[in-house]
Amino acid sequence: MKRLPTTWRDLARHPLFWPGVTLVLLCLVNVYFNRSFFAIEIKSGHLYGSVIDILNRAAPLMLVAMGMTLVIATRGIDISVGATVAISGAVVASLIGGSLIIQNGVQTYVSNVPMPLAIIAALAVALLCGLWNGLLVAGAGMQPIIATLILMVAGRGIAQLITEGQIVTVYYEPFFIIGNGFLLGIPVSLYIVALVLAIMLLLIHRTALGLFIESVGINPVAARFSGISARALVFWVYAFCALTAGIAALIITSNVKSADGNNAGLLLELDAILAVTLGGTSLAGGRFSIMGSLLGSLIIQTLTYAIYSLGVPPEINMVVKALVVFGVCLIQSEALRAMLGKHLFRTGEAA
């Protein structure tokens, strides 16, 4: 049997290789059914096209996936990010709202409270949710899935209380820039993602934070004996994850111009976990890849775009998504690849 070149093997073992291949294949599928998939045009100084739409719609998931990556790297899980999105969205929408006034004979909507104050309040509430989760996990020693399940269940109720069970509509136009605005032709949401990504990469690669997170995920006891404050690290990791969910809530609420405590961020936690897994980060903790999680987010959003573009019935689109994710996870399994490699090697010897 002819062995693969060492350089090809090294490439195939790179954590970003298979997520990248999957994304490329999904793009090719889209191109096959939509020849103008990669077409980008300029309208009113803004970039428009399928690719731009996918990137824009993937922004909230990318933000949450980045925060989830750090949580999973510490052997944790946060299934309350969807509820955190609902709470933060409800807070910012309720505070901004929009009151109709008449200035110089012109009808204008103004914010109920200053928009910066409303945004800070929404992010502060999200941070409080993360601190609560961190307190339960790192302080009380609860299992992460149980600790975050509490907020996942209660969070929807809190969001409903804030909105009084209604869909709160936002009329204040400057707020729409966050989710629908463009800067230099590029969606503002992508600048927000780029800013958060830059801060994370700076902290992870330019400081010892990334090494500390991996150490806690691999062996928290050994990390503690090495002088790392594992509990404090886990505590703030959950806080940061919720903060990214709060930022995502601003984009989502701005995009749909309203807050729905019952449906905002629904199942977002599952997509975030899938994105992190597709990106090559192990649920067992330890080594992680922020860039891989971004690729995983783009895979999910591109797949969603393909499903809707192909006219797949809504009743089975979740099944299609699950099958694709299942296949990608199998491809990324080192144990499966090793088993297939041994089988092919034996087949080659027999021939």
Secondary structure by P-SEA (a helix, b strand, c coil): cccccaaaaaaaaccaaaaaaaaaaaaaaaaaacccccbbbbcccccccaaaaaaaaaaaaaaaaaaaaaaaaacccccaaaaaaaaaaaaaaaaccbbbbbcccbbbbbbcccaaaaaaaaaaaaaaaaaaaaaaaccccccaaaaaaaaaaaaaaaaaaaaccccccccccccccccccccccccaaaaaaaaaaaaaaaaacccaaaaaaaaaaacaaaaaaaccaaaaaaaaaaaaaaaaaaaaaaaaaaaaccccccccccaaaaaaaaaaaaaccccccccccaaaaaaaaaaaaaaaaaaaaaccccccaaaaaaaaaaaaaaaacaaaaaaaaaaaaaaaaac
